[in-house]
Amino acid sequence: MQLANFAIVAFAVWKLAYKPLLAKMDEREKKISDGLAFSENAEKKMEEMKKEKAAIVRQAKTEAHQIIEQAGDRALALQNQQVEKTKDELEKLREEHAKRLEDERADAFNKLKKEVAEIVSEGVKKILTGTDEEMSRQLIKKGMEEMDKS
């Protein structure tokens, strides 16, 4: 009888306490293993994200350096272009000034030549007041031609 009582109590404990307890323990063990797997997966993803972040930062730095370098190159090219333009403008102004000076020099020379011719003409007239007018003109013309040659 004790054996029957023990078997009934053991069966009741098995069905009512031990089996639900094992199920709860299995469920708890599954939750713990799932949590550990999730944690490991999250750590792996975190490491991957850190690597991606580092790669993105490196790429951004590289692109920023390229942009800065390109901007510097463009600025230098623009500066060189402006320098060339300024040089061209200065050369044009120098040429215009040189032409203006040459024109003024030629104009002054022509005026001087006319004045000298008038002075020579007056001098010759005074000297040759006794000679005829045709001869005076020839002498003046000859003097003018010699002055043009020099």
C-alpha positions as CSV (number, residue, x, y, z in Angstrom):
1,M,0.0,0.0,0.0
2,Q,2.7,2.4,0.7
3,L,4.1,1.7,-2.7
4,A,0.7,2.4,-4.2
5,N,0.5,5.7,-2.2
6,F,4.0,6.6,-3.2
7,A,3.3,5.8,-6.9
8,I,0.1,8.0,-6.8
9,V,1.9,10.8,-5.0
10,A,4.8,10.5,-7.4
11,F,2.5,10.4,-10.4
12,A,0.6,13.5,-9.1
13,V,3.8,15.4,-8.4
14,W,5.1,14.4,-11.8
15,K,1.9,15.6,-13.6
16,L,1.1,18.6,-11.4
17,A,4.4,20.0,-10.3
18,Y,7.4,18.4,-12.1
19,K,6.1,18.5,-15.7
20,P,4.9,22.2,-15.5
21,L,8.2,23.0,-13.7
22,L,10.2,21.4,-16.5
23,A,8.1,23.2,-19.1
24,K,8.7,26.5,-17.3
25,M,12.4,25.7,-17.0
26,D,12.6,24.8,-20.7
27,E,10.7,28.0,-21.6
28,R,13.1,30.0,-19.4
29,E,16.1,28.3,-20.9
30,K,14.9,29.1,-24.4
31,K,14.3,32.7,-23.5
32,I,17.8,33.0,-22.0
33,S,19.4,31.3,-25.1
34,D,17.3,33.5,-27.4
35,G,18.4,36.6,-25.4
36,L,22.0,35.6,-25.6
37,A,21.7,35.0,-29.3
38,F,20.0,38.3,-29.8
39,S,22.7,40.0,-27.7
40,E,25.4,38.3,-29.8
41,N,23.6,39.3,-33.0
42,A,23.3,42.9,-31.7
43,E,27.0,43.0,-30.8
44,K,27.9,41.8,-34.3
45,K,25.6,44.4,-35.9
46,M,27.1,47.1,-33.6
47,E,30.6,46.1,-34.8
48,E,29.5,46.2,-38.4
49,M,27.9,49.6,-37.9
50,K,31.0,50.9,-36.2
51,K,33.0,49.6,-39.2
52,E,30.5,51.2,-41.6
53,K,30.7,54.5,-39.7
54,A,34.5,54.5,-39.8
55,A,34.4,53.8,-43.6
56,I,31.9,56.6,-44.1
57,V,33.9,59.0,-42.1
58,R,37.1,58.1,-44.0
59,Q,35.2,58.5,-47.3
60,A,33.8,61.8,-46.2
61,K,37.3,63.0,-45.2
62,T,38.7,61.9,-48.6
63,E,35.9,63.7,-50.5
64,A,36.3,66.8,-48.3
65,H,40.1,66.9,-49.1
66,Q,39.3,66.4,-52.8
67,I,36.8,69.2,-52.8
68,I,39.2,71.5,-50.9
69,E,42.0,70.6,-53.4
70,Q,39.7,71.2,-56.4
71,A,38.6,74.6,-54.9
72,G,42.2,75.5,-54.5
73,D,43.0,74.5,-58.1
74,R,40.0,76.5,-59.3
75,A,41.0,79.5,-57.3
76,L,44.6,79.3,-58.6
77,A,43.4,79.0,-62.2
78,L,41.0,82.0,-61.7
79,Q,43.9,84.0,-60.2
80,N,46.2,83.1,-63.1
81,Q,43.4,84.0,-65.5
82,Q,43.0,87.4,-63.8
83,V,46.8,88.0,-63.8
84,E,46.9,87.2,-67.5
85,K,44.0,89.5,-68.2
86,T,45.6,92.3,-66.2
87,K,48.9,91.8,-68.0
88,D,47.1,92.0,-71.3
89,E,45.3,95.2,-70.3
90,L,48.6,96.7,-69.1
91,E,50.3,95.8,-72.4
92,K,47.5,97.3,-74.3
93,L,47.7,100.5,-72.3
94,R,51.5,100.6,-72.7
95,E,51.1,100.2,-76.5
96,E,48.4,102.9,-76.6
97,H,50.7,105.2,-74.6
98,A,53.7,104.5,-76.8
99,K,51.6,105.2,-79.9
100,R,50.3,108.4,-78.4
101,L,53.8,109.5,-77.5
102,E,55.1,108.7,-81.0
103,D,52.2,110.7,-82.5
104,E,52.9,113.6,-80.2
105,R,56.6,113.4,-81.1
106,A,55.9,113.3,-84.8
107,D,53.4,116.2,-84.5
108,A,56.0,118.3,-82.5
109,F,58.7,117.5,-85.0
110,N,56.4,118.6,-87.9
111,K,55.6,121.8,-86.0
112,L,59.3,122.4,-85.4
113,K,60.1,121.7,-89.0
114,K,57.5,124.3,-90.1
115,E,58.8,126.9,-87.6
116,V,62.4,126.3,-88.7
117,A,61.3,126.6,-92.4
118,E,59.5,129.9,-91.6
119,I,62.6,131.2,-89.8
120,V,64.9,130.1,-92.6
121,S,62.5,131.6,-95.1
122,E,62.5,134.9,-93.3
123,G,66.3,134.8,-92.9
124,V,66.8,134.0,-96.6
125,K,64.4,136.7,-97.6
126,K,66.4,139.2,-95.5
127,I,69.6,138.0,-97.0
128,L,68.4,137.8,-100.5
129,T,66.3,140.9,-100.7
130,G,68.3,141.8,-103.7
131,T,67.9,138.5,-105.5
132,D,64.9,137.5,-107.4
133,E,62.0,135.7,-105.9
134,E,62.3,132.5,-108.0
135,M,65.8,131.9,-106.8
136,S,64.6,132.4,-103.2
137,R,62.0,129.8,-103.6
138,Q,64.4,127.3,-105.0
139,L,66.8,127.9,-102.1
140,I,64.0,127.5,-99.6
141,K,62.8,124.3,-101.4
142,K,66.3,122.9,-101.4
143,G,66.7,123.6,-97.7
144,M,63.4,122.0,-96.9
145,E,64.3,118.8,-98.9
146,E,67.7,118.6,-97.1
147,M,65.9,119.0,-93.8
148,D,63.4,116.2,-94.6
149,K,66.3,113.9,-95.4
150,S,67.8,114.4,-92.0
